[in-house]
């Protein structure tokens, strides 16, 4: 198969293509399980394979994909024909940043492949969790397990040959209940990624049991709590909501294709301009953010992107100053050309596609916030006069260019004179992105830093669902509107 792909790549190059690559998925598997109030509501599995081909001709892309591998020549010819047609209409000729030819492999670290675990063991885990969640005050209880495994072989006309095997586990538990007014509230637990593994072994029964008890207790506290007051306070974001804040207002805002206007029709663009790099004060000096695709235990780490560029730890915001973006080979060349100067030295290795039948686009890797030196959560609380601690993503609304936001959280704890006083429900906060990050006044130390995963980040037309992670500490922001 590889030999056939290489022969067709060489054939198209000889016919005038500037660049050709192929992504062959020998196998992609998914397994989804969901238990609702003790009943197994979903037990599904899917498996697919195929090849996607990109061809660059006279500054235009052509793409074609198929799961029928009986006629690879027709597949490559279709991609080349699509590039020829597109070349007649191209307005900004595509150029690709330089990269090295790489022969390499990558396997996501795991000790137990979840696809080798018997269904009975998976169901036993879910039943044990359901029993822990089946407590007074709980109206609905949900346990979900999702497992993915994919093998990807990448070859291109520049001499790269890369094979990847990616295995992921995405578990979560949730409880929901009704307050006296009949309003539904919920608490959710999705475990932070610990250690250097991503396999079945991440489903630690002790960790899940402890957190099952915690979210039941916190749900019952929310059900009898008063509403969050309308106020202006310091907000202390725990990782369970800080990951989403980072995702929506740093991650998506710094995808270079958005900045260049390629996402306007679907999910919005970005307030960031090319002239902002090196000049925009994105946040206070306490804010350092990076796109780090090298941490071992997150789905945002994949070895090599779908351009064949090695995964990197790329600085985005350096002590509050905007310095980098989430980039691939094509967009960095276009950005530098539009700016008439070199902003980006090369790709940051962030071009990815959700499967063989989609084209690669700039996607978040692991968008992380560096831990700070303001101590533990208790230390930050002690140094907060009037605040609120927030956790759990309930709902979110984002400005079309990521310039503003409004988040609702699952739970809040009011802070008065350095002490946690009481739980509140329907806790919300809002702000404008740049003033909000410039109000960052405390960043927790490494003990508060957790890697939380996002299994369902959507982008592109047609839509592509991608998985990634966020390593974030506890963060405090001042003078934030809450409860509205």
C-alpha positions as CSV (number, residue, x, y, z in Angstrom):
1,X,0.0,0.0,0.0
2,X,2.7,2.5,0.9
3,X,4.6,1.7,-2.3
4,X,1.4,2.4,-4.3
5,X,0.9,5.7,-2.6
6,X,4.5,6.7,-3.2
7,X,4.2,5.8,-6.9
8,X,1.1,7.9,-7.4
9,X,2.7,10.8,-5.5
10,X,5.7,10.7,-7.8
11,X,3.4,10.4,-10.8
12,X,1.5,13.6,-10.0
13,X,4.7,15.4,-9.2
14,X,6.0,14.5,-12.6
15,X,2.8,15.7,-14.1
16,X,3.3,19.2,-12.7
17,X,2.0,19.2,-9.2
18,X,4.0,21.4,-6.8
19,X,3.3,19.2,-3.8
20,X,1.3,16.0,-3.0
21,X,0.6,14.2,0.2
22,X,-1.5,11.2,1.2
23,X,-3.0,10.3,4.6
24,X,-3.9,6.6,4.8
25,X,-5.9,5.4,7.8
26,X,-5.6,1.6,7.9
27,X,-8.0,1.7,10.8
28,X,-10.0,4.2,12.9
29,X,-12.2,2.8,15.6
30,X,-14.6,4.4,18.1
31,X,-16.5,2.9,21.0
32,X,-19.1,4.8,22.9
33,X,-20.9,3.7,26.1
34,X,-23.4,5.6,28.1
35,X,-25.3,4.6,31.2
36,X,-28.3,6.7,32.3
37,X,-29.9,6.0,35.8
38,X,-28.4,2.6,35.8
39,X,-29.7,1.7,32.3
40,X,-27.3,1.1,29.4
41,X,-28.6,3.6,26.8
42,X,-25.7,3.5,24.3
43,X,-23.3,0.8,23.4
44,X,-22.0,1.6,19.9
45,X,-18.9,0.9,17.9
46,X,-17.7,2.1,14.5
47,X,-14.7,1.3,12.3
48,X,-13.6,2.9,9.1
49,X,-10.5,3.2,6.9
50,X,-9.5,5.1,3.8
51,X,-7.1,7.6,2.1
52,X,-7.2,11.3,1.7
53,X,-5.0,13.0,-1.0
54,X,-4.0,16.7,-1.3
55,X,-2.5,18.1,-4.4
56,X,-1.0,21.7,-4.8
57,X,-1.0,23.0,-8.4
58,X,-0.3,26.5,-9.5
59,X,-1.1,27.9,-6.1
60,X,-4.4,26.0,-5.5
61,X,-5.3,22.9,-3.5
62,X,-7.2,19.9,-4.7
63,X,-8.5,17.2,-2.4
64,X,-10.1,13.9,-2.7
65,X,-10.8,11.0,-0.4
66,X,-12.2,7.5,-0.5
67,X,-12.7,4.4,1.6
68,X,-12.5,2.2,-1.6
69,X,-8.8,1.4,-2.1
70,X,-9.3,-0.6,-5.3
71,X,-8.5,2.3,-7.6
72,X,-6.0,4.6,-6.1
73,X,-5.1,6.0,-9.4
74,X,-8.6,7.5,-9.8
75,X,-8.3,9.0,-6.3
76,X,-5.1,10.8,-7.1
77,X,-6.4,11.9,-10.5
78,X,-9.5,13.4,-8.9
79,X,-7.5,15.4,-6.4
80,X,-5.3,16.7,-9.3
81,X,-8.3,17.6,-11.4
82,X,-9.8,19.5,-8.4
83,X,-6.5,21.4,-8.0
84,X,-6.5,22.3,-11.8
85,X,-10.0,23.7,-11.6
86,X,-9.3,25.7,-8.4
87,X,-6.1,27.1,-9.9
88,X,-8.3,28.9,-12.5
89,X,-10.0,30.8,-9.6
90,X,-7.3,31.2,-7.0
91,X,-7.0,34.8,-5.7
92,X,-4.1,34.3,-3.2
93,X,-1.7,31.5,-4.5
94,X,-0.8,29.0,-1.8
95,X,2.8,28.7,-0.7
96,X,4.1,26.3,1.9
97,X,6.6,27.1,4.6
98,X,9.8,25.0,4.5
99,X,10.0,21.8,6.5
100,X,12.4,18.9,6.8
101,X,11.7,15.5,5.3
102,X,10.9,13.2,8.2
103,X,10.8,9.4,8.6
104,X,9.4,8.8,12.0
105,X,6.7,7.1,14.1
106,X,4.6,8.2,17.1
107,X,2.4,6.2,19.5
108,X,0.4,7.9,22.2
109,X,1.5,6.6,25.6
110,X,-0.8,3.9,27.1
111,X,-0.3,0.8,29.1
112,X,-3.7,-0.9,28.5
113,X,-5.4,-0.5,25.1
114,X,-9.1,0.1,25.9
115,X,-10.1,-1.9,22.8
116,X,-8.6,-5.0,24.4
117,X,-10.6,-4.6,27.6
118,X,-13.8,-6.8,27.7
119,X,-17.1,-5.1,27.5
120,X,-18.0,-6.7,30.8
121,X,-15.2,-4.8,32.6
122,X,-16.3,-1.5,31.0
123,X,-19.9,-2.1,32.2
124,X,-18.7,-3.1,35.6
125,X,-16.9,0.2,36.0
126,X,-20.0,2.1,34.9
127,X,-22.2,0.2,37.3
128,X,-19.8,0.9,40.1
129,X,-19.9,4.6,39.3
130,X,-23.7,4.6,39.0
131,X,-24.0,3.0,42.4
132,X,-21.8,5.8,43.9
133,X,-24.0,8.5,42.2
134,X,-27.3,6.9,43.2
135,X,-27.9,9.1,46.3
136,X,-30.6,11.3,47.7
137,X,-31.1,14.6,45.7
138,X,-29.9,13.0,42.4
139,X,-32.6,13.0,39.8
140,X,-30.4,11.9,36.9
141,X,-27.1,10.3,36.8
142,X,-25.0,9.7,33.7
143,X,-21.7,7.8,33.1
144,X,-20.1,8.0,29.7
145,X,-17.0,6.3,28.3
146,X,-15.6,7.0,24.8
147,X,-12.6,5.2,23.4
148,X,-10.8,6.0,20.1
149,X,-8.0,4.3,18.3
150,X,-6.6,5.3,14.9
151,X,-3.6,4.5,12.8
152,X,-2.4,7.1,10.3
153,X,0.3,6.8,7.7
154,X,1.4,10.1,6.1
155,X,3.5,10.3,3.0
156,X,4.4,13.4,0.9
157,X,6.3,14.4,-2.2
158,X,9.1,16.0,0.0
159,X,10.2,12.6,1.3
160,X,8.3,12.4,4.6
161,X,6.9,9.1,5.8
162,X,5.3,9.2,9.3
163,X,3.2,6.6,11.0
164,X,1.1,7.4,14.1
165,X,-1.0,5.3,16.4
166,X,-3.3,7.3,18.6
167,X,-5.3,5.8,21.5
168,X,-7.6,8.0,23.7
169,X,-10.0,7.5,26.6
170,X,-12.7,10.1,27.4
171,X,-14.6,9.3,30.6
172,X,-17.1,11.5,32.5
173,X,-19.7,11.2,35.2
174,X,-22.6,13.6,35.9
175,X,-25.4,14.1,38.4
176,X,-28.4,16.4,38.1
177,X,-31.2,17.4,40.4
178,X,-34.2,19.8,40.7
179,X,-34.3,22.8,43.1
180,X,-37.4,24.0,44.9
181,X,-38.3,26.1,41.8
182,X,-38.1,23.1,39.5
183,X,-34.9,24.2,37.9
184,X,-32.4,21.6,36.9
185,X,-28.8,21.8,38.1
186,X,-25.9,19.5,37.5
187,X,-22.3,18.7,38.6
188,X,-19.9,16.9,36.3
189,X,-16.5,15.3,36.7
190,X,-14.1,14.6,33.9
191,X,-10.8,13.5,35.4
192,X,-7.6,15.6,34.9
193,X,-4.8,13.7,33.0
194,X,-2.3,12.4,35.5
195,X,1.1,11.0,34.8
196,X,2.3,10.2,31.3
197,X,-0.5,7.8,30.0
198,X,-3.7,7.9,28.0
199,X,-5.0,4.4,28.1
200,X,-7.6,2.4,30.1
201,X,-5.5,2.7,33.2
202,X,-6.5,6.4,33.5
203,X,-9.9,5.2,34.8
204,X,-8.8,5.1,38.4
205,X,-11.6,3.7,40.5
206,X,-10.4,5.5,43.7
207,X,-10.2,8.9,42.0
208,X,-13.6,8.4,40.4
209,X,-15.2,7.2,43.6
210,X,-13.9,10.2,45.6
211,X,-15.1,12.6,43.0
212,X,-18.5,10.9,42.6
213,X,-19.1,11.5,46.3
214,X,-17.9,15.1,45.9
215,X,-20.1,16.1,43.0
216,X,-23.2,14.5,44.7
217,X,-22.5,16.6,47.8
218,X,-21.9,19.8,45.8
219,X,-25.1,19.2,43.8
220,X,-27.1,19.0,46.9
221,X,-25.5,22.2,48.2
222,X,-26.4,23.9,44.9
223,X,-30.1,22.7,45.1
224,X,-30.7,24.6,48.3
225,X,-28.4,27.6,47.6
226,X,-29.4,31.2,46.8
227,X,-28.9,32.6,43.4
228,X,-25.6,34.2,42.5
229,X,-25.8,37.9,43.3
230,X,-25.5,40.6,40.6
231,X,-22.3,42.2,41.5
232,X,-18.7,43.2,40.5
233,X,-16.2,40.9,42.2
234,X,-12.9,39.1,41.8
235,X,-13.6,35.8,40.1
236,X,-11.4,32.8,41.0
237,X,-11.6,30.3,38.2
238,X,-10.9,26.6,39.0
239,X,-9.4,24.5,36.2
240,X,-12.9,23.1,35.6
241,X,-14.0,26.4,34.0
242,X,-10.6,28.0,33.4
243,X,-10.0,25.4,30.7
244,X,-13.0,26.6,28.7
245,X,-12.1,30.2,29.2
246,X,-8.7,29.5,27.8
247,X,-10.2,27.4,24.9
248,X,-12.6,30.0,23.7
249,X,-10.8,33.3,24.2
250,X,-7.2,32.4,23.7
251,X,-7.2,29.2,21.7
252,X,-9.8,30.0,19.1
253,X,-8.8,33.6,19.0
254,X,-5.2,32.7,18.0
255,X,-5.8,30.2,15.2
256,X,-4.1,31.9,12.3
257,X,-6.7,30.9,9.7
258,X,-9.3,32.7,11.8
259,X,-7.1,35.8,12.1
260,X,-6.8,35.8,8.2
261,X,-10.6,35.5,7.9
262,X,-11.1,31.9,6.9
263,X,-13.7,31.0,9.6
264,X,-16.1,33.9,9.2
265,X,-18.9,31.9,7.7
266,X,-19.3,29.4,10.5
267,X,-17.7,29.9,13.9
268,X,-16.5,33.5,13.7
269,X,-13.2,35.1,13.2
270,X,-10.8,36.8,15.6
271,X,-10.3,40.3,17.0
272,X,-6.5,39.8,16.6
273,X,-4.7,41.5,13.7
274,X,-1.4,40.7,12.1
275,X,-0.1,44.0,13.4
276,X,-0.8,42.9,17.0
277,X,2.0,40.3,17.2
278,X,4.7,41.7,19.3
279,X,2.7,44.7,20.3
280,X,-0.7,43.7,21.8
281,X,-0.9,43.6,25.6
282,X,-3.2,40.5,25.7
283,X,-3.1,40.2,29.5
284,X,-1.3,41.2,32.6
285,X,2.3,40.1,33.2
286,X,1.0,37.1,35.1
287,X,-0.3,35.6,31.8
288,X,1.9,33.2,29.9
289,X,0.2,30.9,27.4
290,X,1.5,28.3,25.0
291,X,0.4,25.8,22.5
292,X,2.2,22.7,23.8
293,X,1.7,19.6,21.7
294,X,4.6,17.8,23.5
295,X,3.0,17.0,26.9
296,X,2.5,13.2,26.9
297,X,-0.9,12.7,28.5
298,X,-3.2,14.8,26.4
299,X,-5.1,14.3,23.1
300,X,-3.6,17.6,21.9
301,X,-0.3,15.8,21.6
302,X,0.1,13.8,18.4
303,X,3.7,13.6,17.4
304,X,3.5,15.2,14.0
305,X,0.7,17.2,12.4
306,X,-1.0,16.5,9.1
307,X,1.6,18.6,7.2
308,X,4.3,16.3,8.5
309,X,5.7,19.0,10.9
310,X,6.8,17.8,14.4
311,X,4.6,18.8,17.3
312,X,6.0,21.8,19.2
313,X,5.8,23.8,22.4
314,X,5.0,27.1,20.9
315,X,4.8,30.3,23.0
316,X,1.6,32.3,22.3
317,X,1.6,35.0,25.1
318,X,4.7,35.9,27.0
319,X,4.1,37.7,30.3
320,X,1.0,39.3,28.8
321,X,2.5,40.2,25.4
322,X,1.1,38.5,22.2
323,X,4.0,36.7,20.4
324,X,2.6,33.7,18.6
325,X,-0.3,31.9,17.0
326,X,-1.6,28.4,16.2
327,X,-0.2,27.8,12.7
328,X,0.3,25.5,9.7
329,X,2.6,25.6,6.7
330,X,0.2,27.5,4.4
331,X,-1.1,30.2,6.7
332,X,2.2,31.4,8.0
333,X,3.4,32.1,4.4
334,X,0.1,34.0,3.6
335,X,0.4,36.0,6.9
336,X,4.0,37.0,6.2
337,X,3.1,38.0,2.7
338,X,0.1,40.1,3.8
339,X,2.1,41.8,6.5
340,X,5.1,42.5,4.2
341,X,7.4,41.2,6.9
342,X,8.3,38.0,8.7
343,X,6.0,37.4,11.6
344,X,6.3,33.6,11.7
345,X,9.5,31.8,11.1
346,X,7.6,28.6,10.1
347,X,4.7,26.3,11.0
348,X,4.1,25.5,14.6
349,X,2.9,22.0,13.7
350,X,-0.8,22.6,14.3
351,X,-2.4,21.6,11.0
352,X,-4.8,18.7,11.6
353,X,-7.8,16.9,10.1
354,X,-10.3,14.9,12.0
355,X,-10.2,12.0,9.6
356,X,-8.9,10.9,6.2
357,X,-11.9,12.5,4.4
358,X,-11.3,16.0,5.7
359,X,-8.6,18.5,4.8
360,X,-6.2,19.7,7.5
361,X,-6.8,23.1,9.0
362,X,-5.2,25.0,11.9
363,X,-6.4,23.3,15.1
364,X,-5.6,23.9,18.7
365,X,-3.0,21.6,20.3
366,X,-2.8,21.9,24.1
367,X,-3.4,25.5,24.9
368,X,-1.9,25.9,28.4
369,X,-1.5,28.6,30.9
370,X,1.8,28.4,32.8
371,X,1.5,28.1,36.6
372,X,2.4,31.2,38.6
373,X,3.8,32.0,42.0
374,X,0.7,33.0,43.9
375,X,0.4,29.8,45.9
376,X,-2.5,27.4,46.3
377,X,-6.2,27.9,46.0
378,X,-6.3,28.6,49.8
379,X,-3.5,31.2,49.5
380,X,-5.4,33.0,46.7
381,X,-8.7,32.9,48.6
382,X,-7.0,34.3,51.7
383,X,-5.8,37.3,49.6
384,X,-9.2,38.0,48.1
385,X,-11.4,40.6,49.8
386,X,-14.6,40.1,47.8
387,X,-14.7,37.3,45.3
388,X,-16.4,34.2,44.0
389,X,-14.9,30.8,43.2
390,X,-16.3,29.2,40.1
391,X,-16.2,25.7,38.6
392,X,-17.9,23.6,36.0
393,X,-18.9,24.7,32.5
394,X,-22.7,25.0,32.2
395,X,-23.2,27.2,29.1
396,X,-21.2,29.7,27.2
397,X,-21.7,32.5,24.7
398,X,-18.8,34.0,22.7
399,X,-18.6,37.1,20.6
400,X,-18.2,36.4,16.8
401,X,-14.6,37.5,16.9
402,X,-13.9,36.2,20.4
403,X,-13.8,39.8,21.7
404,X,-16.3,39.2,24.5
405,X,-17.8,36.3,26.4
406,X,-20.5,35.2,28.9
407,X,-20.1,31.9,30.9
408,X,-22.5,30.1,33.2
409,X,-21.0,27.7,35.7
410,X,-22.3,24.7,37.7
411,X,-21.4,26.1,41.1
412,X,-20.0,29.2,42.9
413,X,-18.7,29.8,46.4
414,X,-18.7,33.4,47.6
415,X,-15.5,34.8,49.2
416,X,-15.6,37.6,51.9
417,X,-12.5,38.9,53.6
418,X,-10.4,35.9,52.6
419,X,-13.0,33.3,53.7
420,X,-15.3,31.1,51.7
421,X,-18.8,31.9,53.0
422,X,-21.5,30.1,51.1
423,X,-22.5,28.2,47.9
424,X,-24.5,30.0,45.2
425,X,-26.4,28.6,42.2
426,X,-26.8,30.0,38.6
427,X,-23.3,31.6,38.9
428,X,-22.3,33.5,35.8
429,X,-19.5,35.9,34.8
430,X,-18.8,38.0,31.7
431,X,-16.3,40.3,30.2
432,X,-14.4,41.7,27.3
433,X,-11.4,39.5,26.4
434,X,-8.5,42.0,26.6
435,X,-9.6,43.9,29.7
436,X,-10.4,40.6,31.4
437,X,-7.0,39.1,30.9
438,X,-5.4,42.3,31.8
439,X,-7.2,42.1,35.1
440,X,-5.5,38.8,35.9
441,X,-4.1,39.4,39.4
442,X,-3.2,35.9,40.7
443,X,-2.1,32.6,39.1
444,X,-1.9,29.5,41.2
445,X,1.3,27.5,41.6
446,X,2.0,24.1,40.0
447,X,-0.1,22.3,42.6
448,X,-3.2,23.9,41.1
449,X,-2.3,23.1,37.5
450,X,-4.4,20.4,35.8
451,X,-4.6,19.0,32.3
452,X,-8.3,18.7,31.3
453,X,-9.3,17.4,27.9
454,X,-11.8,18.7,25.3
455,X,-13.2,15.9,23.3
456,X,-15.6,17.9,21.1
457,X,-14.0,21.0,19.6
458,X,-15.8,21.9,16.4
459,X,-14.4,24.0,13.5
460,X,-14.5,24.2,9.7
461,X,-17.0,23.6,7.0
462,X,-17.8,20.7,6.8
463,X,-17.5,20.6,10.5
464,X,-14.5,18.7,12.0
465,X,-14.6,17.5,15.6
466,X,-11.2,17.5,17.2
467,X,-9.8,16.4,20.6
468,X,-7.2,18.4,22.6
469,X,-6.3,19.4,26.2
470,X,-5.7,22.4,28.4
471,X,-3.2,22.6,31.2
472,X,-4.4,25.4,33.4
473,X,-3.9,26.6,37.0
474,X,-6.3,28.4,39.3
475,X,-6.6,32.0,38.1
476,X,-8.1,35.2,39.7
477,X,-9.4,38.1,37.7
478,X,-10.5,41.4,39.3
479,X,-13.5,43.7,38.8
480,X,-15.6,41.1,36.9
481,X,-19.4,41.3,36.4
482,X,-21.2,38.3,37.9
483,X,-24.8,37.0,38.2
484,X,-26.2,38.6,35.0
